[in-house]
Amino acid sequence: MSDSAQPNWILPADIPFAQLKAKDLEECIYWLLDAMGARDLEWRIGGEGGGAADGGRDLEATFYVPSPDGDLEPQRWWVECKGRQGTVEPDQVKSAVNNATMIKNLGYLVIATNTGFSNPTRDWVKAWQSDHPLPKIKLWDRAYLERLLSQHPGVVLRLFSEALSPAGVLKAVSYRFWERIESSPIRALRTLWAEREQLEIEPKELVALVANEVAHGDLRARPWAAATASDDLAQGVHAALANAPYLVLRASKIGVAQDSLFKTFAHLILAAVQVLQVGGLATLVTDSLARRSERTLPDEVIDIFLTPILHQILGELQDVCSSDCDRVFTELTTIVGSDDPIQTYWRAINPKGRVEDDEPGSVLRMEKHDGPCKVGYCLDRENGCPLFSLEPSNANLPECLNVVERVSAFRYTEAMARE
């Protein structure tokens, strides 16, 4: 996913260009190159301003670009960073260019500054380039850096969060999740929640927001899914599940725990079951997971991703519903956990998003066959609690979602009556 430049994402006046020197400028360029897709990225810390020789560059990077026959060919880049109060001295540019000519197979030399370059300097580079096809010389001045940063708000969020408009913060949060499976600072989520009425939140952005709340451990404070219109929420469910294989495999590749992803998918479905018809939601879930194939994938393939999601939803409801049940008992909390208290669980699908410091309740796990069901199921010795007896899969997805809808509707209404 790439970010397109939008003028209202970045507030250039709030980027401290005047103070962007030495290692601060190098760090800015490092993350820009990273966001642009650089590989083999090396920050030669200890160069200019650091007391050690940098060998003629502050950063090295390789970009892989397609050749006419479709192969990927490496382009080697060097970057010199020149933090200044005024215009970069012409001799500094000439020296950097002359040093670069001694390096074989160097594709590009970038000279980056927080200020600018004089017209004579630009003319000299243009004349030099006409006689030397390689390396290609790029002069990145303040105006050019502003344009690059506007295309990559994730970098601005990392380094200059105050320079992002709410729309820019949203794009940055989404970028970091989809490209890196990274969470963003909680202050960014607070900013977005306060401005949510003015934001147009796309389906993938909704997924990123929910995933960030899961990563920070509290879906009750800012219940994004519950505050989303039903049609938009359906699109969010589709965006999450259609990309579930990509997200899960990417998380595995970069060493990120997959549990938070399955909890994200589960929460989106739990929120959707409150406002969508169960039959339509079941079809949406299955079709979204199978959409990469021209034909519907076999149940066993869909279940690789769906079963953990359904176990997460049913596990949460087991914990919450059994906490005051006369029929089912267990000894320990399992899915919900101590950082998401039983008493306030349903606030995660309450658009108000209230949060209080309640203590978590204990949850039990044994079934008393002659105990009544508060939700209203007719249960006996042969027919146990469906929350515990169901073996979730794509084959019985509508049945699972019907149970989820009935239990959550009853327990949510009950909880809100106590608020």
N, C-alpha and C positions, 0 to 999 in steps of 0.2 A: 504494500500500500504506500503510495507516495502522497506527499502534501503539495497542493498547488498554492502558489502565492496568492494571498488575499490581503489587501491593504488594511483591513480592520483587525488582523490578527496580531500585528506587532505595533508597539508604541515606541518608535525609534528614539524619541526624546528621553525615554526611561532606560535606555541601554547606556551604561557609563563608558562611552567610547574614550573620553578623555583619560580615564584611569586604566584603560585596556592596554597594558604594556607588559613587556617581559613575559613571565610565565602565564599571566592572565590572558594575554593575547594568544599565546601558544595553545593554551587549553581550549579557548574558543575555536581556533582553527582545527584542533584535534577532533573535537566533537562534531564540527561541521563535516570534515572529511569522513568521519565514521558514519554520519547520517546520510552522506552522499553515496555510500556503498563501498568505501575504500577497504581493501584487504591488506594484510601484512603491515598494518599501521604501526609505526614506531615513533614515539615522542622522545626525542633525544634530549631529555631533561639534563640540564647542566651546560647548555649552550650559552648563547648571548644572555647576559644578565645573571648567569648561574655560576660563573667562575671557571668553566671548563670549555675546552675547544669543542665545537660542534661539527667540525668537518665540512663546513659550508652549508649546513641546513639545520633547521630545528625539528622538522618532521619529515618522515619518509612514508610513502604509501604506494600501493599498487591498485590500479583499477583494471578490471577485466572487461574488455569491450568486444562485441561481436565483429568478426571479420566478414568479408563478402561471402565466404563459403559457409558461414554459420559457426565457425570455431570461435572460442574466446581467446583473445590475445591480451597479454599483460601490457599495461602502460605504467611505467615507473615515474612517480612524482617526487620531487623535492619541494619543500616549502621553507622559505625564509620569512620570519616574522620581524617586523620593524615597528615597534611601538614608539611613537614620537609625540612631541608637543606640536610641532609644525610639520611642514612638508618633508618627506623623506629625501635625504641628501642624494643627489645624482650619483656621486661616487660610490655610495652604498649599493645602489642598483647595478651599476656597471661592474663592481667587484663581484657581486653575487652571480651575475650572468657569466662573467669570464671564468669564475670557478666552476660553474656548471658545465662549461664546454669541455672540461677535462674528463668528464664522466661518461663512459660508454653506455649506450642503451638507455640513456635518460630521456624520457618522453616529454616531460613538462617540468618547468621551474615556476613556482608561484612565489611572488613576493607580496606579502600581505602587510597592511598597515592599518592602524586605527585612524589615520588622518588622510593624506592624499599624496599624489605624485605631481610634479610640475609638468607643464606641457613640453619643455625641452627634454625632460626625462622620457616621456612617452614617445616623443619623436625619435630619440636615440634608440629605444627598444624596437620601434618599428623599422628603422633603418638596419639595425643589427639583424633582425629577423629575416629581412629580405635576402641576406647573404648566408644565413645559417638556418636551414630548415628545422634542425633539432639542436637542443630542446626547444619546444615552444614555450614562450614566455607569457605568463599571465600576471597582470598587476591588479591585485585586489585592494581597492581603497575602501574608505568608510562606506561610501554609497553602495559599492558592490557587496560589502559584507552585510549591509542592511537587507539587500535583496535576497542574499543567500539565507539569512536568518529568517526572513519572512516565509521562505519555502520549507524551512525545517523548524517549526515551533517547538519540537521536542528539545532542541538544543537550547532555545531561549528559556524553556521551563527549567532545564537543568542548571543554567548559569544565571539567568536574569529574569526570574519569574515575574517580577513586578513590571516588566516591559511587555507582558502579554495581555491583550484584551481577554474577556471571558471566552469569546469565540476561539481565540488562539490557545487558551488553556485547554479547552475541550479538544481541539485538534492534537495538541501535544500529548494529552493523556491517552487519546485513542492511538496515536502513533506508537507511543512507548509500549502499549499493551500488544498491539497487533504485530509489530515488527520485532519486539524483544521479549515479550511476556514479562514486562517490568511494571511494577506499580509506581504511581506518582505520589508526590508528597500529599499528605492529608489536607494541607491548607489549600491545595488546588481543588480538591473535592468540595471543601467548604465554600470556596468562591463560586464554583459552578452551581451548587445547590441554591445559594442565595440568588443567583442570576438565572435560574432554570426557566422562569417564565419568558425570558427574552431570548432564549437560545433555541435554535432548531437542531434537535438531537437526532442524528442519523442512526439507523439500526446498529451498525458496527460500533458507533460511539456509545450507544446504550449498553451494549455488551461490555465494552471497556470500562464503563463507569461501575457496573455491577461487579465485574471482576476485581476492580480496585477496592471496592468496599469489602469484598470477601477477603482480599489480601490483608486489609487493615483490621479484619476481625469483627466488624459490626455492621450488619445490614440494616439495623434499626434506625440509625441516625439519619441516613439519607436513602430512603427506599425508592430508588430510581424506577424500578419496574412497576411498582404500585402506582407511582405518579405519572405513568405513561398511558396514553390513550390506547384502547384495545387493539386497533389496527396497527399502530406503531409497535406495540408490544409483540404482536404476532410476527411482524417483520424482524424484530430483535431476536425472537426465538429461532426463526429461520436462519438469520445471519450466524447465530451461535452454533447451531447444530450442523448447518451446511459446511461450516469451517472447523467442526470439532476434530476431524482427523488431522488437519493441518496444525491446529493449536496443540493437540496432545502430542503429536510426533515432534513438533518444534520444542515443546517444553522438555520432552525427554532428551532431545539432542543437546540442549544447552544446560541440562541439569536442574531444571525447575520442577518442583513437585507438581504432579498432575491433580492432586486432590482438590486444590483450589479451583481448577477449571471445571471439574465435575460438580463442585458445589455451585459454581456460577451457572452452569447449565440447569441444574436442579432448581435453583431459585427462580430463574426465568420461567420455567415450566410451572412451578408452584404459583407464581404470580399470574400467569396466563390462564390457569385453570379457574381462577376466580372470575374471569370476565369473558372467556370464550367457551363455546359449546364443546363438550368433551369429545364428541365424534370428530368435529373439525380439527381440534387440537391434536388428537391422535394421528390423523392423516397428515397434518402439518409436520409433526415430529418425525414420522416415518419417512415422508417424502424428502424432508430436509437432510436427513442422514444418508439417504440413498441417492441424492441428486447428482453425484458425480458419474453415475452410470446411466446409459441409455435405457437399461432395464432395471427394475427394482432389484436391489441386492438381496441375497438370501437372508433369512432371519438371523442365522448364526453370525453373519458378518455385521449386520446392523446391531446385534446384541453386544458385540465387543465394546461399542461405545454407549449403547442405550442402557444396558443392565447396571453399570455403576451409577448412572444418573438416577435411575429409578430406585436403586438401593439407598442412595443419598436422601431422596425425597421421603420414602417410606420410613427410613431410619429416623429422620427428624420428627416425623409425625408419631412414630412409635414412642419416642422419648417424651414428646409434649403431651400426647393423649394419655399415656399410661401414668403420668405424674400424679393424677388424682383419680385414677380408675379403680373401681371396686372389683374388677375382674382380673386385670393384668398387673403384675408386680415384677420389678427387677431391682437390682441393688445399686447399679452405677449408671451415671449419665454416659452415653456413648457418642452419638452423632452431634448433638447440639453443643455439648461441652460447657465448661465453666465460664468461658468468655462470651457466651451467647445465652443468657439465663432463660430458663423455662418460662418464668413469669412474663417476660417481655418479648418472647419469640414472635408473636403475631404482629408486632409493630413493624416488622420487615415488609409486610404487605399492607401497612396502613400509610396512606399518602402523607399524613401529618409528620411521621418520622420522629415521634417523641422518644426520648431516651431518659431512663432513670437508673440510678445505681441500686438496683435490686440484687439481692443475693440469689444465686442459682439454687434451684430445687433439686432434690435427689429423685432418681427415676428407678423403677423396679422392673424386673423382667421374668415373671412367672404367671401362668394363666390359671385362674380359678374357674372351673367349668360351669358352676352354677351362679357365677357373678353376673350382674346386669351390665349392659353397655349404655353409657351415657349418650353416645351419639345416636343410638336408636336401632342398631342392628339386632336382629333376632338371633341370638347365639345360644348354643347348648354344648353338650359334650362332643357331639359330632361336628358341629360348626363353630370353629374358633374365630377369634378376632381376625378380620381380613388383613389388618395391618401387619400381623405376624405370620399369617398362613400363606399369603401370596408369595409366589416365586416370580418376580417381575421379569418380563421379557417382551419382545416386540409382539409375540403371538397373543399375549393377553394385555397389551397396552391399554385398550379402552377400559377394561375391567380395573386395571391399576389406577387410571386417571379418574374413573368414577369414584373409587374409594378415596383417593386424594381429595377430590372435589367435595365429597360429602363430609369427610372428617374435618377438613380445613374450614369449610363453611360454618359448621357447627361450632368448632372451637374458636374460630375468629370472632364470630358474633358473641359468644360467651365472654371472650377476653375483653372485647370492646365495651361490653356492658359494665365491666368492672373498672374501666378507665375513669 
